Amino acid sequence: MPANPVEPASGPPVAAPSDPAPSSRGTPPAERLLNLVIALVNTSASMTKQQVRAGVAGYGDAPSTEAFERMFERDKDTLRALGIPIVTVDAGGHSDEVGYRIDNDAYALGAVDLTPAELGVVALAAQLWSDKTLRTDMSRAMTKLRAAGAGEVAGDAVAGLAPRVRAAGDAYVPLLEAVSERRDVSFRYRAASTGQELTRHVEPWRIAARGSGWYLVGFDRARGAARVFRLSRISGKVRVGSQAGAFDVPEAVDVDAMLGERVGALQRARLAVVPERAQALRARAVPATDGGDAADHENGGDGGRRGGRRDGRDLLEVEFRSLSAFADEVAGYGPAVVVLEPPQLRADVLRRLEAAAGLDAAGAAGDAGDAGSAGGVTDTAGETTDG
């Protein structure tokens, strides 16, 4: 325990010689580590242990020389494990003092030189972490990258490519730590088929985003087999085991294969797109299957192959897995994109457009004239689809 002021039986209080300064008492370990990094980076040559104890905030907390030695050695090991190159400097001559510093050449980050396209991709990836868990950290990181990169120009490279992955939720952080440290976890999980909520004990292998949701891939100990768990169905807190390295992760974990059934079978949509619009869909277009209809040929098309035309629109084929997520995306383009196939996707997109038209009508006057206007929008959407 740190030494405290000692009050004799009589007379004023007398502070013990080893009592740390009030400003340094109780320094959090993370703050102490940061203080040590700053000191060792900025030292002109090196710092001895005595200089560290006297000059780096946080080390005055140590009540004795032995306690300081243990604290300092532990902090050095922690920083080295984080990749910070702390080197030992022999003073030479007749001095037995050993100093420490950080090798700035090995530690310094090279100049950040991102092209607009590269910065745009990083910005796009950052949107996946826009939920409350990492929002602040990502915002700061992107501000620094934009200051070093291409600024607003980067947004043009990925315009329209907004990720459609929902927030990971409170379970993400403890599960990510458990995956990294190979600790077993337990949590309450609601089954999709029955709605029954049970406790699962899992060895977590991977976390992945598929089909607008987050999933945990791991080994269910109760069932004795690999299983997939959707994070949104985890309720309550995730309990993480105390033992690191509690299990081994198989060398070949085929996440795509395990998640394939969860995100739906691969399907293909045929779309008619206004020229120069829906660049995100165009980027994902694939070579068309054989056998377009006669109307395509009559209108100067090429049987539905990518690059064909129909009534002034470009014909594209785009693959998707989640019908609901893809319908949301297509409906977001409004009249710029018309669904030709499959029928279920076309119906889902029309239903969303009709609902949007109904909301627009309800927000106006709410009379019969507004209802007629809503019907007109619906008819327009249907007429465009038939085109």
Salt bridges, closest charged atoms under 4 A:
ASP19 OD1 - ARG25 NH2 3.18
GLU69 OE1 - LYS49 NZ 2.78
GLU73 OE2 - LYS49 NZ 3.52
GLU73 OE2 - LYS76 NZ 3.21
ASP75 OD2 - ARG32 NE 2.76
ASP170 OD1 - LYS132 NZ 3.45
GLU181 OE1 - ARG183 NE 2.42
ASP184 OD2 - HIS201 NE2 2.83
GLU197 OE2 - ARG188 NE 3.56
GLU203 OE2 - ARG221 NE 2.94
ASP220 OD2 - ARG200 NH1 3.62
ASP220 OD2 - ARG223 NH1 3.13
ASP248 OD1 - ARG182 NH1 3.36
ASP256 OD1 - ARG210 NH2 2.41
ASP293 OD2 - ARG310 NH1 3.78
ASP296 OD2 - ARG270 NH2 3.10
ASP296 OD1 - ARG310 NH1 3.49
ASP302 OD2 - ARG305 NE 3.79
ASP314 OD2 - ARG282 NH2 2.91
ASP314 OD1 - ARG309 NH1 2.45
GLU317 OE1 - ARG268 NH1 3.02
GLU317 OE2 - ARG270 NE 3.75
GLU319 OE2 - ARG268 NH2 3.10
ASP328 OD1 - ARG352 NE 2.57
GLU329 OE2 - ARG284 NH1 2.69
GLU341 OE2 - ARG270 NH1 3.75
ASP348 OD1 - ARG351 NH2 2.52
ASP386 OD1 - ARG346 NH2 2.45
